Amino acid sequence: LCFSLLLATALARAMRVVGLISGGKDSVWNLHYCQHFGHEVVCVANLAPPPGVCELDSYMYQTVGSDVIDAIAQALGLPLVRRTIMGAPKAIASNSYIPLEGDEVEDLTLLLQDVVSAHPGVQAVSCGAILSNYQRLRVESVCARLGLKVLAFMWRQEQELLLQQMINGGVDARIAKVASMGLEARHVGASIL
């Protein structure tokens, strides 16, 4: 039912979209969905860790892989809007979001304001969230304040199905970090293909 509603919304009218990319496969795959449903991706945007930091302790942003963002934008042939993460996670136990000064979520607000300034026709934001209510609710809050729609086509889809779609689509995503049971350091660099 949830995906049916997203599909109906996606097909209602084509929009000009900014793709939030993290360097991971999910954010890039959601761009594929956007184009499949007739939306025009006009640029990509990224929040990067501060210089000299490879990985932040963030509830919102994946920073592993941030070193490949420029290459992703170039491969997609899209302009990149980028900003450094300055805030820190706050009010992490809440299922709702109220803007807080110094919260890392407000870095997303600033990034999307930069996007709208550079690309005034942007109407929607592509987001690769699948299961994190924390991320989804905060992206929705920021977008609502800026008058932007959220296109999160993978939200609550079966992860095995999504992975198989990516494999069938020839996505050569590589494991950049292991942090779960069943994966070991020897898996880093392995392709999902």
C-alpha positions as CSV (number, residue, x, y, z in Angstrom):
1,L,0.0,0.0,0.0
2,C,2.8,2.5,0.9
3,F,4.6,1.9,-2.3
4,S,1.4,2.2,-4.3
5,L,0.8,5.7,-2.8
6,L,4.4,6.7,-3.6
7,L,3.9,5.5,-7.1
8,A,0.7,7.4,-7.6
9,T,2.4,10.5,-6.2
10,A,5.4,9.9,-8.5
11,L,3.3,9.6,-11.6
12,A,1.1,12.6,-10.7
13,R,3.5,15.1,-12.3
14,A,7.1,15.1,-13.3
15,M,9.3,17.3,-11.1
16,R,12.7,18.7,-11.1
17,V,14.7,16.9,-8.5
18,V,17.9,17.2,-6.4
19,G,19.4,13.9,-5.4
20,L,20.9,13.6,-2.0
21,I,23.8,11.3,-2.4
22,S,26.0,9.8,0.3
23,G,28.4,7.7,-1.8
24,G,26.3,4.6,-1.1
25,K,24.2,2.5,-3.4
26,D,20.8,3.4,-2.0
27,S,21.0,7.1,-2.7
28,V,22.1,6.5,-6.2
29,W,19.5,3.8,-6.8
30,N,16.7,6.1,-5.7
31,L,17.8,8.5,-8.5
32,H,17.2,5.6,-10.9
33,Y,13.6,5.4,-9.5
34,C,13.2,9.1,-10.0
35,Q,14.1,9.0,-13.6
36,H,12.1,5.8,-14.2
37,F,9.0,7.7,-12.9
38,G,9.6,10.6,-15.3
39,H,11.3,13.1,-12.9
40,E,14.2,15.2,-14.1
41,V,17.3,15.0,-11.8
42,V,19.0,18.4,-12.2
43,C,21.7,18.1,-9.7
44,V,23.1,16.1,-6.7
45,A,23.9,17.3,-3.3
46,N,26.0,16.0,-0.4
47,L,26.9,16.8,3.2
48,A,30.5,16.0,3.7
49,P,32.5,15.5,6.9
50,P,35.0,18.2,7.9
51,P,38.4,18.1,6.2
52,G,40.6,15.4,7.5
53,V,37.7,13.4,8.9
54,C,36.8,10.2,7.1
55,E,33.8,9.1,9.2
56,L,31.5,11.1,11.5
57,D,29.4,9.7,14.3
58,S,26.2,10.8,12.7
59,Y,22.6,9.6,13.0
60,M,21.7,11.3,9.7
61,Y,24.5,11.0,7.2
62,Q,26.6,8.3,5.8
63,T,30.1,9.8,5.5
64,V,32.0,6.6,4.5
65,G,32.4,6.9,0.8
66,S,32.3,10.7,0.8
67,D,35.6,10.7,-1.1
68,V,33.8,9.3,-4.2
69,I,31.0,12.0,-4.3
70,D,32.8,14.1,-7.0
71,A,33.3,11.0,-9.2
72,I,29.6,10.0,-8.8
73,A,28.4,13.5,-9.8
74,Q,30.8,13.5,-12.8
75,A,29.7,10.0,-13.8
76,L,26.0,11.1,-13.7
77,G,26.9,14.3,-15.6
78,L,25.2,16.4,-12.9
79,P,26.3,19.5,-11.0
80,L,27.2,18.9,-7.4
81,V,26.2,21.2,-4.5
82,R,28.2,20.4,-1.4
83,R,28.4,21.6,2.2
84,T,30.4,20.5,5.3
85,I,28.5,19.0,8.3
86,M,29.0,21.4,11.2
87,G,26.3,20.2,13.6
88,A,26.0,17.2,15.8
89,P,23.1,14.8,16.5
90,K,20.6,16.2,19.0
91,A,17.2,15.1,20.3
92,I,18.0,11.6,18.9
93,A,15.3,9.8,21.0
94,S,12.5,11.8,19.4
95,N,10.2,10.5,16.7
96,S,9.5,14.0,15.6
97,Y,11.8,16.9,14.7
98,I,11.7,20.5,15.8
99,P,14.6,22.6,14.4
100,L,17.4,23.0,16.9
101,E,20.4,25.3,16.5
102,G,23.5,23.2,16.1
103,D,21.7,20.0,15.1
104,E,23.2,18.2,12.2
105,V,19.8,18.2,10.5
106,E,20.0,22.0,10.1
107,D,23.1,21.4,7.9
108,L,20.6,19.7,5.5
109,T,18.4,22.8,5.6
110,L,21.4,25.0,4.6
111,L,22.4,22.5,1.9
112,L,18.9,22.5,0.3
113,Q,18.7,26.3,0.5
114,D,22.0,26.4,-1.5
115,V,20.5,23.9,-4.0
116,V,17.3,26.0,-4.4
117,S,19.4,29.2,-4.8
118,A,21.6,27.5,-7.5
119,H,18.7,25.6,-9.2
120,P,15.5,27.6,-8.5
121,G,13.3,25.1,-10.4
122,V,14.0,22.3,-8.0
123,Q,10.7,20.9,-6.6
124,A,11.7,17.7,-4.9
125,V,14.4,15.8,-3.1
126,S,15.5,12.3,-3.8
127,C,16.3,10.4,-0.6
128,G,17.6,6.8,-0.4
129,A,16.1,6.0,3.0
130,I,14.7,2.5,3.4
131,L,14.1,1.8,7.1
132,S,15.3,4.7,9.2
133,N,12.3,6.7,10.6
134,Y,14.8,9.0,12.2
135,Q,16.2,10.0,8.9
136,R,13.0,10.0,6.9
137,L,11.1,12.2,9.5
138,R,13.9,14.8,9.5
139,V,14.3,14.9,5.8
140,E,10.5,15.4,5.5
141,S,10.6,18.2,8.1
142,V,13.4,20.1,6.3
143,C,11.7,19.7,2.9
144,A,8.3,20.8,4.3
145,R,9.9,24.0,5.6
146,L,11.4,24.7,2.2
147,G,8.3,23.8,0.2
148,L,9.9,20.7,-1.4
149,K,8.5,17.2,-1.9
150,V,10.4,14.1,-0.8
151,L,10.8,11.2,-3.2
152,A,11.9,8.2,-1.2
153,F,10.7,5.4,-3.5
154,M,12.6,2.7,-1.6
155,W,11.0,3.5,1.7
156,R,9.9,0.2,3.4
157,Q,10.6,-1.9,0.4
158,E,12.0,-5.4,1.0
159,Q,15.8,-5.1,1.1
160,E,16.4,-8.4,-0.6
161,L,14.2,-7.2,-3.5
162,L,16.1,-3.9,-3.7
163,L,19.4,-5.6,-3.7
164,Q,18.3,-7.9,-6.5
165,Q,17.0,-5.0,-8.5
166,M,20.4,-3.3,-8.2
167,I,22.2,-6.5,-9.2
168,N,19.9,-6.9,-12.2
169,G,20.5,-3.3,-13.1
170,G,24.3,-3.9,-13.2
171,V,25.1,-1.7,-10.2
172,D,28.7,-2.5,-9.3
173,A,28.4,-1.3,-5.7
174,R,31.4,-2.1,-3.5
175,I,31.5,-2.8,0.2
176,A,33.4,0.2,1.8
177,K,33.1,-0.7,5.4
178,V,31.9,-3.7,7.5
179,A,30.1,-3.1,10.8
180,S,27.7,-6.0,11.2
181,M,27.8,-9.7,12.0
182,G,28.6,-12.0,9.2
183,L,30.9,-9.5,7.4
184,E,34.6,-9.3,7.9
185,A,37.4,-7.0,6.8
186,R,38.1,-9.4,3.9
187,H,34.8,-8.3,2.4
188,V,35.8,-4.7,2.0
189,G,36.1,-4.0,-1.7
190,A,33.8,-6.8,-2.7
191,S,31.1,-6.1,-5.3
192,I,27.4,-6.9,-4.8
193,L,27.4,-8.4,-8.4
